[in-house]
Amino acid sequence: MSSQEEILSDGRFSCVARDPRFWEMPEKERKVKIDKRFRAMFHDKKFKLRYTVDKRGRPVNYTSTENLRKFYALSESDSDLSESDSKEVTVKKKKKKKAKGKGEADS
């Protein structure tokens, strides 16, 4: 096999290295960003299918959730919001428990 450098030095294929149509897509732009409304599709049973064979009949062992994780990502602003929301909820629950504990101790 010819090395990549030899192929690019060939006059017929030199434009391929400079043409943005043939550049590899950056990792951060590869996945589609979705917001928190659709985060249930990563763990909901309705979206999970277990495949035993691929489209050509070869045996495989993966689920559709793996495909979802490969093509979709939660947007960072929404994932940060969801994490902060969950922290706020736990803090509120702790405050309610402490308030109940104080009320019980007084009576």
C-alpha positions in Angstrom: 0.0 0.0 0.0 1.1 3.5 -0.7 1.6 5.8 2.2 -0.6 8.8 2.8 2.2 11.2 1.8 2.7 9.6 -1.5 -1.0 9.8 -2.3 -1.1 13.5 -1.4 2.0 14.3 -3.4 0.4 12.9 -6.5 -1.0 15.7 -8.6 -4.3 14.1 -9.2 -5.1 13.9 -5.5 -3.4 17.0 -4.1 -6.6 19.0 -4.0 -8.1 16.5 -1.6 -5.9 17.6 1.2 -6.9 21.3 0.8 -10.6 20.8 0.2 -12.8 21.2 3.3 -15.3 18.7 2.0 -12.9 15.9 2.6 -11.7 17.0 6.1 -12.7 14.8 9.0 -15.5 16.3 11.1 -14.3 17.6 14.5 -15.2 15.4 17.5 -17.3 18.2 19.2 -19.4 18.8 16.1 -20.0 15.1 15.4 -22.8 14.7 17.8 -26.2 16.5 17.6 -26.8 18.5 20.7 -30.2 17.9 22.3 -31.8 19.6 25.3 -33.0 18.2 28.6 -36.5 17.6 27.2 -35.1 14.6 25.3 -32.7 13.2 27.9 -35.2 10.4 28.8 -34.4 8.6 25.5 -31.0 7.6 26.9 -32.5 5.5 29.7 -36.1 4.9 28.8 -37.1 1.4 27.9 -39.3 2.6 25.0 -36.1 3.6 23.1 -34.1 0.5 23.9 -34.0 -2.2 21.2 -31.6 -5.2 21.4 -30.1 -6.2 18.1 -29.0 -9.7 17.4 -28.1 -9.3 13.7 -27.0 -6.4 11.6 -28.5 -5.4 8.3 -26.5 -8.0 6.5 -27.4 -10.9 8.8 -24.1 -11.0 10.8 -24.5 -11.6 14.5 -24.0 -8.5 16.7 -24.5 -7.8 20.3 -25.5 -4.1 20.9 -28.5 -2.0 21.7 -30.0 1.0 20.2 -29.1 3.1 23.2 -25.4 2.7 22.2 -26.3 4.2 18.8 -28.1 7.1 20.5 -25.1 7.8 22.6 -22.9 7.7 19.5 -25.0 10.3 17.6 -26.6 12.5 20.3 -25.2 14.4 23.3 -27.0 16.5 25.8 -26.1 20.2 25.4 -23.7 21.4 28.0 -25.9 24.2 29.2 -28.8 21.8 29.8 -26.6 19.1 31.4 -25.2 21.8 33.8 -28.7 23.0 34.6 -29.9 19.5 35.2 -27.0 18.8 37.6 -27.6 22.1 39.5 -31.3 21.4 39.6 -30.7 17.9 41.1 -28.4 19.5 43.7 -31.0 22.1 44.6 -33.7 19.4 45.0 -31.5 17.4 47.4 -30.7 20.5 49.4 -34.4 21.3 49.6 -35.2 17.8 50.8 -32.5 18.0 53.5 -33.9 21.3 54.7 -37.4 19.9 54.9 -36.1 16.9 56.8 -34.3 19.2 59.3 -37.4 21.3 59.7 -39.5 18.2 60.4 -36.9 17.0 62.9 -37.0 20.3 64.8 -40.8 20.3 64.9 -40.9 16.8 66.3 -38.3 17.6 69.0 -40.3 20.6 70.2 -43.5 18.6 70.7 
